[in-house]
Amino acid sequence: MLKAIDVVTTNVPGAPFDLFVEGARLQANFGYGPLSGAACNVTLLSYIDELHLGISTDPAAVSDPEVFVACLQEGIEEIETLAYG
């Protein structure tokens, strides 16, 4: 169990090629990281040429997860603007 940790992040490289389940092509793949005592866990998982985020929050620590996700999205968009103009 983690103590005094607010946010845990991880970057998991996924398959760079199509995956199939019972013959159906997997369209997206989202990682999930347990909280393990932290207030939030953000897992980034790649799949082919996309990145997907899995976000877990402790409701006792993050009372409004929609605002938290909106802030993450705003930060990602800011980085994209700086990177791509």
N, C-alpha and C positions, 0 to 999 in steps of 0.2 A: 504494500500500500504506500502510495506517495504521500508525503507531507510537505506542506508549504509550496505546492506547485499549483499555479493557476491554469496554465495551458500546456498541453502536450501536443506535439505535432509529429507527423511522420510522412515520409515520401516513399511510396512503394512502387517500384517499376513493374508495370504490367506487361501483358503480351503485346508485342509490336505487330501482331498478325491477327486475323479473324479467328474467333473462338466459336464453337458450336455446342449446343446442348440438345441432344436428341434430334439433330439435324437442323435445328433453328439457329440462325446466326445471332450471337450475343450482340445487342445494340449498345449497351453501356455496362460499366463495371464500377461499382462504388465500394470503397473500402469502409470498414467500420472499426474504430478503435475504442476499446472500453475506457471508462473514465479512470479507473484504478486510483481513486481518491482525488483526482484533479477536478477542477471546475469545468474544464472543457477539453475535448480531444478533437483535433482536426487532422484527418487522414487524406492525403493526396494520392490518388492511384491513377496511373496512366493506362490507356488502352488505345492501341494503334496510334493515332495522331491527336488524341484528345486527353485532357486532364479532367478528372472528376474528384470532387471533394465530398467526404463523409464527415458530418459534424455531429458530435455528441455533447450535450451540455447537462450539467447538474442543475435542476430547477431551483435548488436552494441557493446556488451561486449566481445563476444567470436567469433572472426573473422574466426577461423579455427576449427569448431566443430569436425572434424575428428581427429585432433591432441589431442584435449581434451579427446575424447573417447579412443584413443590409450593410453593416459597417465593413465586414469582410469583402463583400462584393464591391463596395466603393474603393477599398484599398487595392483590390485586384485590377479594377478598371484604371486606377491611377498609374499602376505599374505598367499596364498595357499601353497607355498613352505615352508614357516616358520611353518605352521600348520601341514602339512602332510609329509614334508621332501622331 
